[in-house]
Amino acid sequence: MSNLQRRLKKLEALLTDDAGLVPGSRQWLAYWTERADKILNGDYEVKGCRIPLEVVDAIIGPRSSVGRPPLEVVTSTA
């Protein structure tokens, strides 16, 4: 693996979350919308599961009026 490839992998790791998705992307929002729904309904069987604040902001809107407008909620078709 070249030095450039290693550097790109490091950068990609910084730009993605634990699910390997880029925060703020449509795929990220769809993933977290579905996961948050399962967590809030008690369907998610993992102890200590948390919903990141970025997800809450994206779903219900930013906490302050200075922030960006909320992202469009995308539901999965699967």
N, C-alpha and C positions, 0 to 999 in steps of 0.2 A: 504494500500500500504506500503510495507516495505521500510526501509531506502535505501536499495540497489536499489530498483526500482525507487525511487525518484531521486537518484543520476544518474541513467542511463538515465532517462528522461531529466534531466538537460544537461547531456553530449550530448545526441542526438540532443537537441535543438541547442547546440553550433555547431554541425557538419553538420547541414542542413540549407538550405536557407528558404526563406518564402514559397516556394512551397513544402517544406518538402523533398527536394531532396539533396543528398550529392554532393557538388560542385566537378566537375571533373569526375563524373560518366557518363556512357553512357546515362542514363535516363535524367540526368541534362542537358547534352549537347543537346540531342534531344529536350527537352522541351524549352530550351533557344534559340536554332536555329530556331525553329518554331515561338516562340514569337517574337524574334528579326526581323524575316522576316515580320511578321504582323505589328510590330511597324514601321519599315522602309517603308513599303508600305502604311501606313496610315490606315490599317484595324483595328488597335487596338484602341478602343474608350475610353481609360482611360487617363484622364489628368495627366500629371506628370509621365508617365511611363518612366522608365529608363532601359537601358541595362547595367548591371554591367561590369566593365573593365575585370573581369575574363572571361566573355563570349566573349568579343571582342578578348582577347588574345587567347582563345581556338579556335575561328573560323578563325582568320587571322594570328595567330602566336604571339609569345611574342614580346614585344617592344624592348627588348635588346637581343644581341647575347649570353648573359650569361644564359638566361632562358632555360627552357625545350622546347623540340620540340612541335609544336601545336598538339592538340588532333585531332583524326579522327572525321570528321563531320558525324553525324548520322542523317538521315532523318527519320521521322516517317512514318509508313505504314498505319496509320489510316486515 
